[in-house]
Amino acid sequence: MNKRRLLAIFIAFVITVAASAMWSASTIKRDGDADANTIEDSGSSAGAQADGKKGNKVVRIIAAPFKAFGRLFRHNDPNKLQRMTAKDAERFESVVVARVDDSLTPEVQKEALANTAREHLTNGRTYLLNDRLNEAITELSTATSMDSKLTEAHNLLGVAYDRKGLADRARDSYQEAIKVQPEDAQSLNNLGFSLYQSGNYRAAVDRLKRANKLAPTDERILNNLGLALSRLGKFDDAYKYFSRAAGAYTGNLNTARMLERLGKDEAAIKYYEAAQRIEPNSTLALKRLPALYKGVGKVDPSQPVTVAVANVAAVPHCNQ
């Protein structure tokens, strides 16, 4: 069996394992806030808002083997253009070259054209969406220094600082954005979520409620409010915002998952049961309820036969 076939078998195995893990993605170590990841596992949006959505890390992991297949079976046609490797690049280190900009290299194109504050903002946004945080901070800082009233640049700079773990700088940037535009819902949301991550839940709720008034149907803001209220122990209020964000079924699931995360299993059971009444075949509720019933010493109502058999078995023992 040749090397290529062995590699193909291995990649197929990786894909199978990864696909099996999709439904329990919340157990995988992931970037970002753990509570927000829990909400996003239910199909909802939570956390800070940049310009566009960052894909689920699990999906990116699963996509990688498919890219590997493409590389594996690519024919090395000498007449066909190939991607330049790092080794190739070393040969040109001292040579002045002109780059070709096309649709496949948007970052390079923008990098060479930044002359105005808005162009630096565009570069910074692109770098941020590609997790190139140092470059994003440089570009966005330049944009804000050139135009201090560029609200989006301040806001995105805050997102970049937050992702770097520089929470104080992030909040300063969000505050600058809000100072320029007090009714910017996304800057208020991002500031609220940053405060939430630092454990300042009351201040987070205050900013998020202000954001919610400005954008009443924004799913991310609603879910962030649900998270902050959960951390304050106000689960009934949290449910209202979770359900407004994604409907009663997902609202019950998200409330149940937060209760479970905070060790309130009995209360979590009620919300899981409510979710199951709405969706009787709810995979998550069916998965979690048996373990929770067992943990709190309750009989699983979905297993009446087991209880009946146990009662019958106990009768002869009582008569002895």
N, C-alpha and C positions, 0 to 999 in steps of 0.2 A: 504494500500500500504506500503510495508516494506521499511526500510531505504535504502537498496541496490538499489531497483528500483528507488527511488526518486533521489539518487545520480547519477544513470545512465542517467536519464532524464535531470538532470541539466548539466551533462558533454556534452550530445548531443546538448543541447542548446548552450553551450559555443562554441562547434565546429562550429555550424551553423553561429553564430555571427562572429567568427574569420574568417571563410571562406569568408563571405560577405565583410569583411574588407580588404582582401588581395589586391584587385585591387587598393585600395587607401592607400597603406601602407605608403606612404610618409607623411601622416598626423599623424602617430603614433610617439610618442616620442621614439627615438632610440639612441643607443650608436653611438659615432663617429661623424665625421664632417658632418654637414647638407648638404653642397654642394655635397660631395662625396656620401651621401645617396641618393640624388636626381638623380645622375648619375646611381647609382646601381639599382634604381627602374626601369630604362629603360633596365635593363639586362646587363649593362656594369660593368667592374671592375674599381675601383678608390681607391685612398688612399695609405697608406703605405703597403708594401708587407712583410709579415712574411713568415714563411715556411708553406704554405697551406692557404686555404681560410676560413675565419670565416663566418659561416652561417648567413643569414638574421635573425634578431631577431624576425621578425614576424613569420617566419617559425618555429623557436624554440618554440614560444608561442603556435602555433597551434599544434605542436607535443605533447605538454604536456598533453592534455586531453587523447590522445591515450595511453600514458604511464599510466595515471590514470586508464583507463579501464583495463589494464593488472593487476594492483594492486587490482582493485576492484573484479575481478573474479578469482583471484588466490586462489586455494584451499589450506587450511592450513593442508596439509598432514603431520602428525608428523614424518613420515619416510623420508620426503623429505627435503633436505638442504634448509634453508631459509637465506635471507640476514640479517646480524647482525645489530641490531639497536643500537642507542646511549646508551639506557638503558643497553643493553647487554654488551657494551664496558666498562661501569662503573665497571662491576664485575671483569674485567681483568686488571684494571689499574695498580695493583701492581704485576702482574704476568708476568714473562718473557716468551714470546711465540715466536715461529718461524713462519714467514708468508709464505704462499704458493703463489708463483708467477705463474701466468698463463696469457693467452691472455686477460683475463678480467681485469687485473690489471697492465697495462703497466707502469703507473707512479711509482707505488710502486717498481716494478722490477728495473727500472732505478735508482730510488732514492738510492737503497742499493748498487749499483755497481760502483758509480762514483769515480774513482781514477785518471783519466787523464783529461787533458783539454778538449779533445773531448767528453769524457763521461759526463763531466759537461755541455758542449754545448748541447749534446743530451737531458739531463735532462731539461735544460733551455728552449729548443725549445718545449718540451712536455708541460711544465708548461705554457708557453706563449700561446700555442694553446688552453689550457684549462682555460685561463684567470686567472691563479694563479700567479698574477704579482709579488708579493713579493718573492715567491720562485724562479720565473724565474730570477729576478734581482740578487738574491743571487747566483744562479748557473752560470749565464752568467758572472757575475763579477768575480767569481772564475775562470772560463775558461779564461777570458782575462788576469787575473793576472798570471796564469800559462803559458799562451802562448799569448804574446802581438801581435803576427802576425796572430791570428785567426780572419780573416776578418768577417766571419759570426757571431761569438760571439759578436763582437763590434756592428754589424748591428742590430742583434736581441735585444741586450741590449738597443739600441736606441729605438726600437719599444716598448719595455716594459716600458721605461721611458716616452715615448710619451703617452702611454695609462694611465700612472699614473698621467699625467698632468705636468710632469717635463721636459718641452720643452728644457730648456738650457742644461740639462744633456743629453737629447736625441741627440741634435745636436752635442755635444761633442763626443758622441759615434759614430755617423755617420761619423764625420770628422776623427776619428781614423781609422774607417774601410776604408775610402777613402785614407788615408795616407798610409795604408798598401797595398791597391790595388786600384790605381787611376782609373782603368777601370772597377770597379764593378758597373754595371748598377743599381742594386737594392739598393745599399747603396746611390748612387746619387739620385735615385728616392725618397727614404725615406727621405733624407735630404731635397730635393726639396719640398716634401709635408709638412714636418715639418715647413719649412720657409713659405710656403703658409698658413698654419694654423695660424701662428703668424702674418700674414698680410704683410710679406715681399715678395710681389708678383714678383718684378723684379729679386730679387736674386733667387726666386723659379724657375722662367722661365729659368734663366741661368743654374741651376743645372739640371733641367728636360730636357733641350735641349741637354746637354751633355749626359744624360742618354739615350735619344732617338737616338743619333748617335751610341751608343753602342748596343742598342736593338731596331732597327727601327720598329719592329712589335709588341712590347709589349703593350698590350691594356691598362694596368694600367698606364703606363708612358704617353701614348698618351692622355688618359682622364685627367690625372693630369695637363698636359700642357694645355688642353682645359679649365680646371677650372681656372688656374692661368691667362691665357690670357683673360678670361671673366672678371675677377676681375680688369684687367687693361683696360677694355673697348674695347679690340681688338677682337670683336665677329666674324669677318670674318675669322681671323686666328684661333680662337678657333674652329669654325666649321670645318676647314680643319683637325684639329687633332681629333676632335670627330668623324668625318666621316671615317678617316683612322682607328680609333679604332674599329668601329662597323658597318660601312656602312653608306650610305647617309641618309637612313630613320632615324636611331637612332641618327646620327649626327645632323640632323635637330631638332629632339625632344630635345636632350640634350642642344643645343644652345637656343632653345625656352624656355626651363625651366629655364636656367640661366638668360636669359633676363627678364623673368617674375619675378624671385626671386629678381632681381635688379630694379624692377619697370619700366622696359622699355617695356610696353605692346604692343605698336604699332609695334615695331621691332619684338617682340615675335610672333605676328600674322603671319608675313611673313614666319617665319621658321615653325610654325605649319601648315600653308597652304602648304608649300613645302613638309612637311612630309605626309600630307593628299593626295597630288597628287601622291606620290609614293605608299602609302597604303591608298586607299579611305575609308577603314573601320577602320582606326586607332582609337582605343578606346580613347586614351589620347587626340589626336587632336580634336576628335568630342566632347569630354567632355569639353575641355578648351576654344575652339574657341567661342562658343556662349557668354560666360561670358566676354571674352575679347572684342568682338565686341560691346557688350552693354556698357562695361566700357569706351571705347574710342569714343562712339557715332557713330559707323559704322553700316550699315545695314548688317545683316547676309545673305550672298549670297545663303545659303542653304534654305532660307525661302522666295522664290519669291511670293508664293501665299499670304502670310500675307501682303506683300507690296501692291500687286494688290488690295486686299480687302480694305485696308486702303485708297487707292487712290479713289476707287469707292465710299466709304462711305463719302469721303470729298466733292464730286461733288455737291450733293443736298445742303449741308451746304453753299457752295460758291454761289449758286444761290439765296439763301434767302435774 
